[in-house]
């Protein structure tokens, strides 16, 4: 085991995103209000667990018992991922002060919708944090979103608090773009205070592209590595125009998206369009990639530029490794320098897991960590539920 350092505490962050392709575990050291990235591990889900997550997340028929079972199974799976990461990092669990686990989102209704004669907003992340705490022996914070929703927010995005801590500059206006399953942007004006920060989901990130690749390769590939499929395809202008009429794009922030908007139903409509016109798989993947890029650019020009001067865009997430996607975004943002999040000390893959470890630390100290300008909450809120291990 690596000898324990004496300065600060160690924390683990666990993240599983909307793509449900695996579990990200980040190790960081926190000293006061400063945090430094230490290590990272990515653990894939088994095919059966991933299938169950997608079945539930896509709204297919499922029983309350199956939801309960999957909640506890994922708690066990996250705990095993944390323990495996500690072995990889050569860190004893006794050295870890807290785990922050985002959980697996299987439903998110950020805006109130009719239900039982009332209008209700709700969210559900599973992966029981009590199980994580019990199996690891480490105090665990989970279920971060509901406290923000109880304050009138949409429960997402929550990473902007960490974006502010990582990227705030006295002289440079910055935006942080994370391209995961869903793409989201955090805007941090020069010399911003937390009340000046705003953020929102721009639309699909990798979710639609990944779903098409899995479909066309019969599961042999889970994403378009280096944009290879898209590069060999042709843009379908008619389909692109149809996609650009997506009502989410013009919806005014704060706003969040997920499988409810860009999941199975959305992908089925793309496939139907392609089949009717005998489009090649590569053409559909290229069109979905261009649509993703344009949705980011549209959000930037529609909602960011009118409100803040931004000269740097810090990019993270799996989409940052897609050259075609990044080239499209860069070409549409003249005067804005693109930078990789690793330049700021946290690799793009680890960014969100890093964030939830830091959010957990804030929770333990009873400090608010939502950003009302990002979620629409009426007030700041202490996030999460604490599950003590001992």
C-alpha positions as CSV (number, residue, x, y, z in Angstrom):
1,X,0.0,0.0,0.0
2,X,1.1,3.6,-0.7
3,X,2.1,5.4,2.5
4,X,-0.6,7.8,3.7
5,X,0.1,11.5,3.2
6,X,-0.6,13.8,6.0
7,X,-2.0,16.8,4.2
8,X,-5.7,16.9,3.6
9,X,-8.1,14.0,3.2
10,X,-8.7,11.5,0.4
11,X,-12.1,11.1,-1.2
12,X,-13.6,8.9,-4.0
13,X,-16.1,9.9,-6.5
14,X,-18.3,7.4,-8.4
15,X,-20.1,8.3,-11.6
16,X,-22.2,6.3,-14.0
17,X,-23.7,8.4,-16.8
18,X,-26.7,8.2,-19.1
19,X,-24.8,6.0,-21.6
20,X,-24.5,3.4,-18.8
21,X,-21.3,2.1,-20.3
22,X,-19.5,1.7,-17.0
23,X,-18.4,3.2,-13.7
24,X,-15.9,6.0,-13.4
25,X,-14.0,6.2,-10.1
26,X,-11.9,9.2,-9.2
27,X,-9.5,9.7,-6.3
28,X,-8.8,13.2,-5.1
29,X,-7.1,14.9,-2.2
30,X,-8.9,17.7,-0.5
31,X,-7.3,20.3,1.7
32,X,-9.5,23.1,3.0
33,X,-11.3,24.4,-0.1
34,X,-8.7,23.1,-2.5
35,X,-8.8,19.7,-4.3
36,X,-6.2,17.9,-6.4
37,X,-6.8,15.0,-8.7
38,X,-4.9,11.9,-7.8
39,X,-6.0,8.9,-9.9
40,X,-8.8,7.4,-12.0
41,X,-10.2,4.1,-13.0
42,X,-13.0,3.0,-15.4
43,X,-14.8,-0.2,-14.7
44,X,-17.3,-1.5,-17.4
45,X,-20.7,-2.9,-16.5
46,X,-21.4,-6.5,-17.3
47,X,-23.6,-6.8,-20.3
48,X,-26.5,-8.1,-18.2
49,X,-26.4,-5.2,-15.7
50,X,-26.1,-2.7,-18.5
51,X,-29.1,-4.3,-20.3
52,X,-31.2,-3.9,-17.1
53,X,-30.2,-0.3,-16.6
54,X,-31.1,0.5,-20.2
55,X,-34.4,-1.4,-19.9
56,X,-35.4,0.7,-16.9
57,X,-34.0,3.9,-18.3
58,X,-35.9,3.6,-21.6
59,X,-39.2,3.2,-19.7
60,X,-39.8,-0.4,-20.8
61,X,-42.1,-2.6,-18.7
62,X,-40.6,-3.3,-15.3
63,X,-41.9,-4.2,-11.8
64,X,-41.3,-2.4,-8.6
65,X,-39.5,-5.5,-7.4
66,X,-37.0,-5.3,-10.3
67,X,-36.3,-1.6,-9.6
68,X,-35.6,-2.5,-6.0
69,X,-33.4,-5.4,-6.9
70,X,-31.4,-3.3,-9.4
71,X,-31.0,-0.5,-6.9
72,X,-29.3,-2.8,-4.4
73,X,-27.4,-4.7,-7.1
74,X,-25.9,-1.4,-8.4
75,X,-25.0,-0.4,-4.8
76,X,-23.1,-3.6,-4.6
77,X,-21.6,-3.0,-8.0
78,X,-20.5,0.5,-7.2
79,X,-19.0,-0.7,-3.9
80,X,-17.0,-3.4,-5.7
81,X,-15.8,-0.7,-8.2
82,X,-14.7,1.5,-5.3
83,X,-12.8,-1.4,-3.7
84,X,-11.2,-2.4,-7.0
85,X,-10.1,1.2,-7.6
86,X,-8.5,1.4,-4.1
87,X,-6.5,-1.7,-4.9
88,X,-5.4,-0.3,-8.2
89,X,-4.5,3.0,-6.6
90,X,-2.7,1.2,-3.7
91,X,-4.7,3.1,-1.2
92,X,-6.3,1.5,1.9
93,X,-10.1,2.1,2.4
94,X,-9.2,3.3,5.9
95,X,-7.5,6.3,4.2
96,X,-10.7,7.3,2.3
97,X,-12.8,9.9,4.3
98,X,-15.8,9.9,2.0
99,X,-17.3,8.4,-1.2
100,X,-19.6,10.6,-3.3
101,X,-21.8,8.5,-5.6
102,X,-24.0,10.1,-8.2
103,X,-25.9,6.9,-8.8
104,X,-27.4,5.7,-12.0
105,X,-30.2,8.0,-13.4
106,X,-33.1,5.9,-14.6
107,X,-35.7,8.7,-14.6
108,X,-35.5,12.5,-14.6
109,X,-38.5,14.9,-14.9
110,X,-36.9,18.2,-14.1
111,X,-40.0,20.3,-14.9
112,X,-43.3,19.6,-13.2
113,X,-45.6,17.4,-15.3
114,X,-49.3,16.3,-14.6
115,X,-49.5,13.4,-12.2
116,X,-52.5,12.4,-10.1
117,X,-54.2,15.7,-10.6
118,X,-51.1,17.7,-9.6
119,X,-47.9,18.9,-11.3
120,X,-44.9,17.0,-10.1
121,X,-41.2,17.1,-10.8
122,X,-39.1,14.1,-9.8
123,X,-35.9,12.3,-10.3
124,X,-34.5,8.8,-9.6
125,X,-30.9,7.7,-9.2
126,X,-30.4,4.2,-8.1
127,X,-27.3,2.4,-6.7
128,X,-28.1,2.3,-2.9
129,X,-25.5,4.4,-1.1
130,X,-26.2,2.5,2.2
131,X,-24.9,-0.7,0.5
132,X,-21.8,1.2,-0.7
133,X,-21.1,2.4,2.8
134,X,-21.8,-1.0,4.3
135,X,-19.5,-3.0,1.9
136,X,-16.7,-0.5,1.8
137,X,-16.7,0.7,5.4
138,X,-16.5,4.3,4.0
139,X,-19.1,7.0,4.7
140,X,-21.0,7.6,1.5
141,X,-23.0,10.5,0.2
142,X,-25.6,9.8,-2.6
143,X,-28.9,11.0,-4.0
144,X,-27.7,14.5,-4.7
145,X,-30.4,15.8,-7.0
146,X,-33.6,15.9,-4.8
147,X,-32.4,18.6,-2.4
148,X,-32.1,21.0,-5.3
149,X,-35.5,20.0,-6.7
150,X,-37.0,20.6,-3.3
151,X,-35.7,24.1,-3.5
152,X,-37.5,24.6,-6.9
153,X,-34.6,23.6,-9.1
154,X,-34.5,20.9,-11.8
155,X,-31.9,18.8,-9.9
156,X,-29.3,19.2,-12.7
157,X,-26.8,20.1,-13.7
158,X,-24.8,19.8,-10.5
159,X,-21.2,19.8,-11.8
160,X,-21.2,23.7,-12.4
161,X,-20.3,24.2,-8.7
162,X,-17.1,22.3,-9.4
163,X,-16.6,24.0,-12.8
164,X,-16.6,27.3,-10.9
165,X,-14.0,26.1,-8.5
166,X,-11.7,24.7,-11.2
167,X,-12.0,27.2,-14.0
168,X,-12.9,30.6,-12.5
169,X,-10.5,33.3,-13.8
170,X,-10.2,37.0,-12.8
171,X,-9.6,38.0,-16.4
172,X,-10.9,35.3,-18.7
173,X,-14.5,34.4,-19.4
174,X,-14.7,30.6,-19.8
175,X,-17.3,28.0,-20.6
176,X,-16.9,24.3,-19.7
177,X,-18.5,21.9,-22.1
178,X,-18.9,18.3,-21.1
179,X,-19.9,15.9,-23.9
180,X,-21.1,12.7,-22.2
181,X,-24.3,10.9,-23.1
182,X,-25.9,14.4,-22.8
183,X,-23.9,17.5,-23.6
184,X,-23.9,20.4,-21.0
185,X,-22.3,23.7,-20.7
186,X,-21.3,25.8,-17.7
187,X,-20.6,29.5,-18.2
188,X,-18.2,31.3,-15.9
189,X,-17.8,35.0,-16.7
190,X,-14.5,36.7,-15.9
191,X,-14.2,37.5,-12.2
192,X,-17.5,35.7,-11.6
193,X,-19.1,35.1,-8.3
194,X,-21.2,31.9,-7.9
195,X,-24.4,33.9,-8.5
196,X,-23.0,34.8,-12.0
197,X,-22.5,31.2,-13.1
198,X,-25.2,29.7,-15.3
199,X,-25.4,26.3,-17.0
200,X,-27.7,24.0,-18.9
201,X,-27.9,20.9,-21.1
202,X,-27.4,21.7,-24.7
203,X,-28.9,18.4,-26.1
204,X,-27.5,15.1,-27.0
205,X,-23.8,14.4,-26.5
206,X,-22.7,10.8,-27.4
207,X,-26.0,9.1,-26.6
208,X,-27.6,9.1,-30.1
209,X,-24.3,8.3,-31.9
210,X,-23.4,5.5,-29.5
211,X,-26.9,3.9,-29.8
212,X,-26.6,3.9,-33.6
213,X,-23.1,2.4,-33.5
214,X,-24.3,-0.4,-31.2
215,X,-27.2,-1.1,-33.4
216,X,-25.3,-1.2,-36.7
217,X,-22.4,-3.3,-35.2
218,X,-24.8,-5.6,-33.3
219,X,-23.2,-4.6,-30.1
220,X,-19.6,-5.3,-31.2
221,X,-18.8,-1.6,-30.8
222,X,-20.2,0.8,-28.2
223,X,-19.0,4.1,-29.7
224,X,-17.6,5.6,-32.9
225,X,-13.9,5.5,-32.1
226,X,-12.1,8.5,-33.6
227,X,-15.3,9.3,-35.6
228,X,-14.4,6.6,-38.1
229,X,-17.9,5.6,-39.1
230,X,-19.0,9.2,-39.4
231,X,-16.0,10.1,-41.5
232,X,-17.0,7.4,-44.1
233,X,-20.6,8.7,-44.3
234,X,-22.5,11.4,-46.1
235,X,-24.6,14.0,-44.4
236,X,-28.4,13.5,-44.9
237,X,-29.7,17.1,-45.2
238,X,-33.3,16.3,-45.0
239,X,-32.8,14.3,-41.8
240,X,-30.6,17.0,-40.3
241,X,-33.2,19.7,-41.0
242,X,-35.8,17.5,-39.2
243,X,-33.6,17.1,-36.2
244,X,-32.9,20.8,-36.0
245,X,-36.6,21.3,-35.3
246,X,-36.2,19.5,-32.0
247,X,-38.2,21.6,-29.5
248,X,-35.5,21.1,-26.8
249,X,-33.0,23.2,-28.7
250,X,-35.2,26.4,-28.4
251,X,-36.3,25.8,-24.9
252,X,-35.0,28.6,-22.6
253,X,-32.6,27.5,-19.8
254,X,-32.4,26.2,-17.2
255,X,-33.1,22.9,-18.9
256,X,-32.0,19.3,-18.6
257,X,-32.2,16.4,-21.0
258,X,-31.8,12.6,-20.8
259,X,-33.1,9.4,-22.3
260,X,-36.6,10.9,-22.1
261,X,-35.6,13.2,-25.0
262,X,-32.8,11.3,-26.8
263,X,-33.3,7.7,-25.9
264,X,-34.8,4.7,-27.7
265,X,-37.8,6.5,-29.2
266,X,-35.5,9.3,-30.7
267,X,-33.2,6.7,-32.2
268,X,-36.0,4.7,-33.6
269,X,-37.2,7.7,-35.6
270,X,-33.7,8.1,-37.0
271,X,-33.6,4.4,-38.1
272,X,-37.0,4.7,-39.7
273,X,-35.9,7.7,-41.7
274,X,-32.8,5.9,-42.8
275,X,-34.7,2.7,-43.8
276,X,-37.2,4.7,-45.8
277,X,-34.5,6.3,-47.8
278,X,-32.1,3.4,-47.8
279,X,-29.4,5.4,-46.1
280,X,-26.2,3.7,-45.1
281,X,-25.3,3.2,-41.4
282,X,-22.4,5.6,-41.9
283,X,-24.7,8.3,-43.2
284,X,-26.9,8.1,-40.2
285,X,-23.9,8.2,-37.8
286,X,-22.4,11.2,-39.6
287,X,-25.7,13.0,-39.5
288,X,-26.2,12.3,-35.8
289,X,-22.7,13.6,-35.2
290,X,-23.2,16.8,-37.1
291,X,-26.6,17.3,-35.3
292,X,-24.8,16.9,-32.0
293,X,-22.2,19.5,-32.9
294,X,-24.8,22.0,-34.2
295,X,-27.0,21.6,-31.1
296,X,-24.0,22.6,-29.0
297,X,-23.2,25.6,-31.3
298,X,-26.9,26.6,-31.4
299,X,-27.0,26.7,-27.6
300,X,-23.8,28.7,-27.5
301,X,-24.9,31.3,-29.9
302,X,-28.5,31.4,-28.7
303,X,-28.1,31.4,-24.9
304,X,-24.4,32.0,-24.0
305,X,-23.0,34.7,-26.3
306,X,-25.8,37.2,-25.6
307,X,-25.2,36.9,-21.8
308,X,-21.4,36.6,-21.3
309,X,-18.1,37.2,-23.1
310,X,-16.4,33.8,-23.4
311,X,-12.9,33.5,-24.9
312,X,-12.1,29.9,-23.8
313,X,-14.1,26.7,-24.0
314,X,-12.9,23.9,-21.8
315,X,-14.0,20.5,-23.1
316,X,-14.3,17.2,-21.3
317,X,-16.2,13.9,-21.7
318,X,-16.0,11.1,-24.3
319,X,-17.1,13.4,-27.1
320,X,-13.9,15.4,-26.7
321,X,-12.1,12.4,-28.3
322,X,-14.3,12.5,-31.5
323,X,-12.2,14.5,-34.0
324,X,-15.2,15.2,-36.3
325,X,-17.4,16.4,-33.5
326,X,-14.7,18.7,-32.1
327,X,-13.7,20.1,-35.5
328,X,-17.4,21.0,-36.2
329,X,-17.7,22.8,-32.8
330,X,-14.4,24.6,-33.2
331,X,-15.2,25.9,-36.6
332,X,-18.4,27.4,-35.3
333,X,-16.9,29.3,-32.5
334,X,-14.5,31.9,-33.9
335,X,-12.6,33.8,-31.4
336,X,-13.0,31.1,-28.8
337,X,-10.0,29.0,-27.8
338,X,-10.8,25.3,-27.2
339,X,-8.9,23.7,-24.3
340,X,-8.8,20.2,-22.9
341,X,-9.9,19.9,-19.2
342,X,-6.7,18.0,-18.5
343,X,-4.8,21.3,-18.8
344,X,-6.5,22.3,-15.5
345,X,-5.4,19.2,-13.6
346,X,-8.4,16.8,-14.1
347,X,-8.6,14.5,-17.1
348,X,-11.8,14.7,-19.1
349,X,-12.8,11.1,-18.3
350,X,-12.5,11.7,-14.6
351,X,-14.2,15.1,-14.5
352,X,-17.7,14.1,-13.3
353,X,-16.5,11.5,-10.8
354,X,-14.1,14.1,-9.4
355,X,-17.0,16.5,-9.1
356,X,-19.2,14.1,-7.0
357,X,-16.3,13.4,-4.6
358,X,-16.0,17.2,-4.1
359,X,-19.7,17.6,-3.7
360,X,-19.8,14.9,-1.1
361,X,-17.1,16.7,0.9
362,X,-19.2,19.9,0.8
363,X,-22.2,17.9,2.1
364,X,-20.3,16.5,5.0
365,X,-19.5,20.1,5.9
366,X,-23.1,21.2,5.5
367,X,-22.2,23.6,2.8
368,X,-24.6,24.3,-0.2
369,X,-23.2,23.1,-3.5
370,X,-25.9,23.7,-6.1
371,X,-25.8,26.6,-8.4
372,X,-29.2,28.3,-8.7
373,X,-28.2,29.9,-12.0
374,X,-27.7,26.4,-13.4
375,X,-30.7,24.5,-11.9
376,X,-33.3,27.3,-11.5
377,X,-33.5,26.7,-7.7
378,X,-34.9,29.5,-5.6
379,X,-32.0,29.1,-3.1
380,X,-28.8,27.3,-2.4
381,X,-29.1,23.9,-0.9
382,X,-27.0,21.3,0.9
383,X,-27.0,18.3,-1.5
384,X,-27.2,14.6,-0.9
385,X,-28.0,12.1,1.8
386,X,-25.2,10.8,4.1
387,X,-24.9,7.1,4.9
388,X,-22.5,6.5,7.7
389,X,-20.3,3.3,7.7
390,X,-19.6,3.2,11.4
